[in-house]
Amino acid sequence: MERLLESALQGVLQRVVVKGALEVTTASGRTLHVGSAPPGPAPVAVRITCPAAERGIILDPELKLGEAYMDGTLVVERGSIADFLDLVMSQPCAVNPTAPAKLFYLLRRVSRRVVQFNPRGRSQRNVAHHYDIDGRLYSLFLDHDRQYSCAYFEHEGQSLDDAQLAKKRHIAAKLVLDRKDMSVLDIGSGWGGLGLYLAEQAGAKVSGVTLSKEQLALARTRAAERGLSERVSFELRDYRDVEGPFDRIVSVGMFEHVGVDHFGAFFRKARSLLKEDGVMLLHAIGRSDPPGVTNPFIARYIFPGGYIPALSEVLPQIEKAGLVVTDIELLRLHYAETLKAWRQRFLARWEEAVRLTDERFCRMWEFYLAASEMGFRHQGLNVFQIQLARRQEAVPLTRAYLEMAEERLRKAEAAARTPLRLAGE
């Protein structure tokens, strides 16, 4: 039986790994060599510690590979889990699964609308699963403003904090905040960083809504500490229950939690909340490939109810809602670099993370960050920013306004910084 299992595992590995090389030690102690080792460092080496993990990886690798690493039955002996996933997910056959894996995919495709059905109560439970955990965990790897979405790297080598600031500036520019005291609805306001930025630097009046109690508490505290409670309000509220109208709407990293059956309702609600000359900016993860399913490991352990849509699923719903698409930008590899920075920061503070949670949780989180990064590098994930309006005249005719707006915001940021002073001054 062991020989049959090892033979099946080797067949799968040989089919997948055609570039680079991999060493896999099976539960019986036999080492399998697949691929061809190029000149340079020794290939990535992993060990599977039990037959059950081997069977799971053969039959349903999208789910069982992550579970094996999380449970410690897949051990990386040379390299890191990121190196392993970089190797495997960059292969030409990585998107051409085996027959059992195809069956699991088809079953998930059939059931995806049930899994992504997100009425109000279920949406809040799904959000709580990921966001209402010990907030100190996020402080270990996010930037100082706790931006938990794709950063915007303006140049190579830019720090995560500066790239996240650039993201907020880029979004603010696209919102065309050309008057003071414009009303802005922030759908999925998180820890409040974007809303506070729009109030401080662009002079907006912001209403933020979230379904996370932990995020809400911190966002309100931050607004009070910065004396912005009268300009920025945060509420525990589903976007479907918000009343308008607003000059502007922004939503960053929330649309992935809406669910494919709710896309139409989302955009119809957005249109009803926008004033006639209103503008909306939607920032969300998308896929370059046709519609698919959520990775089962991510769906079970990280973002239940979540889904990364294709533009072909999103644009028709925008059209049906009566909104006009005025600009689309794909950020592509920006999220891969963001996730790399998060992963490196998380690993640097591993011991603190273990004290807050446990080893199994930390391995799960490391796998999530590494697999997500490689998804953006190799498997067609990207981030789209879609600018929307009720009337096409609401947005300037050319993109020149973006550069000018970002320059104004840079000056506002510089003016808002408190200068350093020596003691006694």
N, C-alpha and C positions, 0 to 999 in steps of 0.2 A: 504493500500500500504506500509506503514511504517513497519507493522508487517511482510509482505512478504519479504521485504528487509532485515530486521533484522534476520529473519529465515534463509534466504539464506546466509547471512554473518556468522551467527553462524555455519551453516553446513560446510562452507569452513574452518573456524577456527578450528572446532573440527576435521576435516579431516587432517589438517596440524599439529596442535600442539598436539603431543602425548608425548613429553618429556618436563618437566618443565610446567610452567603455564603462562597465559597471561590474562590480564583484558582489555576489549575494551568497552568504552562508546560510544554508537551510537549517531547519530544526534538528536534523540528524547530524549536522556538522560538515556536510559536503559543501564545497565552495564552487559556485557556478560563475563562469567568466563569460560575459556577453559583450558584443561590440568589439571594437579594435582600439586599443589604447594608443593615443597619439603621443608624440614626444612631449615630455614635460612631467608635471607632477603625477603621482600615482592616481589611478582612478578612484572614484567614490566607492566606498565599500559599506554594505549594510548587512545586518544579521537578523534573521527571523527566528524567534525563540520557540515557537510552538506550531504544530501542524494546523491548528484551527486558524491561526493568522495567515498561513500560507494559502489555505483554501479560500479564505475571505478575499485575499488580494487577487487571486486568480479569477474568482467569480464576479466580484463587485469592487474593483480597485478604487473607484471614485469615493466610495464610503469607507471601505475597510482599510485602505492604506492610512488614512488619517487616524482612524480608531486604533490601529496597531501602533502607530507612533505615540499616540496619546496614552495608551495603556502600557507602553514599554515592551511590547512584543515585536516591534520593529526598532532595532537599535542601529544608529549610524556609527560605524566604527572608524571611518576615514572620511573627512569632510564634514558637512553639516546637512541638516534636513533641507536647507535652502539649496545647497549644491546638488543634492539628490533630485529635488523637484525641478531644478533648472535643467538638469540632464534629461529627465524623463519627459517633462512637459514641452521641451523644445524639439522633440522627435517628430518626424513626419507622420508616424503612425499614432501619435498621441491623441489625435482626433479621429482615429479609425479603430474603434474598440472591437474587442473579441465578441463572439456570439453571445456568451452569457452577459457581458457588460451591455451589449445592445438591447437585450431583453429587459434588463433593469432600467435602461434609459427609456424604452418605450412605455414601460409601466409608469414611470415617473411623468412622462409626457402626457399620458392619458389622465393622470390624477392631478396635474398641476393646477387646474382651476379650483379644485377642492382645497388643496394645500394653501393656495394663495387667496382664498376667500377671507377677506379681512374686514368684517363689520367692526363697529366701534369697540366693543368689549374685547374682541380677539386682538385687535390692533394694539390696544393698551397692554395686554398680556405679552404680546410679542416684543414690544418695545422694552417692557420691564425686564424680560429675559436677558437682554444685552446691556441695557444702559443703567438699570437700577441695581448694579452691583457696587461693591466698595469703590467709591470714586477715586480713592488713592491709587488704584491700579492704573487708571488712565493718566494720572500725573507722572507715572514712571516713563512713559514713552511719547506722549504728545508734546506739542510746543507749549510755551507758557500760557497761550490763550486758549488751549484745549480745542483746537480746530481738528475735528475728527472727520475730515474729508480731504479730498485731493488738493494738495498745494499747487502753486503755480510758480515753477522754476524759471525765472527770467534769464538766468545764465548758469553755465556749468559751475558747480562748486558752491552755489548759493546755499546758505544754511536753511534748515527746516523752518526756523522762526521767521526769517526774512521771506521765504517762499510762501508761508501761510499769510503773512501780511500782504504780499503781492496778490494772493488770491482774493482777499477781501477788497483790495483796491480795484482789481480787475472787475469784480462783480459789481461794485459800487458804480464804476464807470458805465457799465452796461445798463444799469438801472436809470440812467439819464436823470440824475438828481440835480436838476438845473435850477431849483428854487429851494429856499429855506422852508422848513416846517412841512415838507411833503410827508404824507402819511404812508408808511410802509408796513405791510404784513409779512412777517417772517414765518413761513410754515415749516415747522421742524427746527425750532430755534436753538436746540442743544443747550450748551452751557452759556449761551448768550453773547459770545464773542463778536459775531457778525452784526447783531443788532446794536451792540454798544459802539462798534466802529461806525456804523451808518449814522448814529446819533451824534457822536463826537466829531467825526471828520466831515460829514456831509450835511449836518444840521437837520437830519430827518427826525420825525416822530415815529417810533417803531412799536408795533404790537407783535410780540412773539408768542407762538403757541407750540406746545410740546406735549407728549404723552408720558414723559419720564418725570417722576417725582423728584428723583435725585438731581437731574439736570435743572429742573425748575427752581429748586431751593438754592442752588449755587448761582444760577443766573440772576435771581432776585437779589441775592447778597451782593454780587458784583455791581449791579446797577446802583444799589444803595451806597456802597462804598465809594463809588465814583460820582455821586451826586446826580445821577441820571434817572432817578425813579420817576420823575415827572415827564421825561422825554421817552423813556423806554419802559414798557410794561410786558411782563411775561405771565402767561396763563396756562394752566393744565386744561387743555381743550383740544378736541378733535377738529381738524380743519373744516370738516363738514358742518360744524356747529357755529362757525364764525360768521358775524354779520359785518357788512361793509358799508359804503365802498371805500376803496383805498386808491391812492395815486399810484402806488407801486406794490408789487408782490415779488418776494424772493423765496426760493426753496432750494436748500443745499443738502444733499445727502438724505433726503426724506422720500423721494419718489420711488426708490428701490423697495420701499416697504408698503407701497399702495396696493399692489396685486393687479395682475393683468385684467381682471374683470372690472376693476374700479378705475381704469384709466379715463374712460369717458366721463364718469362722474367727477373726477378730479379736475379735469379741464373745464367742464361746465360750471363747476363751483368757482374756479378761478376767474372765469369770464364774468360771472355774476358779481364778484367782489371787486372787479376793476372799474374805475371810472372810465368815461368815454375816451379820454386821452391817456389811459393808464398803460403801463409797461410791466411786464413780468420777466424774470430771469429764472430759468429752471436749470440747476446744476445737478447732474445725476450720472451714475455709472450706466454704461450701455455696452452693447456688443456689436461688433462689426459683422458677425455671422447672422444667419436667419434666426428667427425665434427658437428658443430652446427651453431648458429647464434649469432650475437652481441646482448647483452642486450639492449632492445629498449630505456631505459632511457639513457644509456651511448651513444648510437648511436645518439640520438636526441640532447642531451644537452652537452655532453663532447667530444666525439671523433667521429664526423661524418665520415663515410667511413671506420672506423676501424673494425678490425676483429681479434680475438684471435684464431689461428689455432691449430689443432691437429697435432701431429708429423706424423700421417698417411697421412696428406695433404702436409707436407713439404718435407719429405724424398724422395718420388717418384720424385719430381721436381728437387731435388739435383742430383739424379741419372741420370735423363734425360739430365741435363745440363753438365754432364761429370765431376762433382766434386766428390772427395772422402771424406767421413765422417771419420775423424781421432779421434774424441772424442765427446761424448755427456755427459753433466752434467745437472741434474735437481736440481734447487735450492729450490724447494718446498716452505717451510714456510718462507723463507727469505723475500719475498715480503709482506707477512702478517705483519711481524714485521716492515718493512719499512713503510707501510701504517699506521700502528698504531702510529708510531712516528710522521708521517706527520699530522695525525688527531689531536693528542694531542697538537702539536705545533700550528696548525691552531686555535684550540679552545682557546688556551692560549692567542691568539692575535686577538680574534674575533672582538673586537671593532675597531681595526685598519683595519681589512678586510672590515667591514661594511662601514667605511669612504671611502675606495677605491672603493667599489662597492655598495651593498645594502643588506638588510636582506635576500631578496629572493635568491639572488646569493649565499650568504654565506650558507644558508640552502641547496641549491643545491650542493655546493661544499662539505659540511659536509656529505651529503648523498652519494655522489660519493666516497669519501674516505672510509666511513664506509662500504658501500656495497662491494666495491672492496676488502677491507681487509677480509670480511667474505667469499667472493668468493674464496680467497686463503686458508682460514682456513677450509672451509666445502664443497666446490663444485668443486673440481678438477682442479682449476687453479694452474699453477706453472710457473716457468721461466726456459727456457732451454738455455744452452750455447752449440752451435754446432760449433765445430772446423772443418774447411774444407781445402782441399788442391787440387791442380791439380795432384800432385804425392804423394803417401803415404810415400815416403822417406823424404818428407819435414819436418816431425815432428819426434822428437826422439822416440825411440822404446818403452820406458816405461815412466810413469808419474813422474819419479824421477826429471826430469828437472823442473817441476813446482815448487817444494819446493825450489830448488836451485835458480831459477829465482826470486821467491818472496823474498828470503833472500837478494839477491843482491839489489833488489829494496828497501827493508826496509833500508839498509845501505845508499843507495843513498838519500832516503828521509831524513834520519837523518843528513846527511852531508849538505843537502840543507837548513836545518832550520837555520835561523839567530839566533845566541845566544842572550839571553837577556843581556842588559848592564845597569848598574846604570847610572843615570844622571851625566854627567861630565867625564865619562870614555872615 
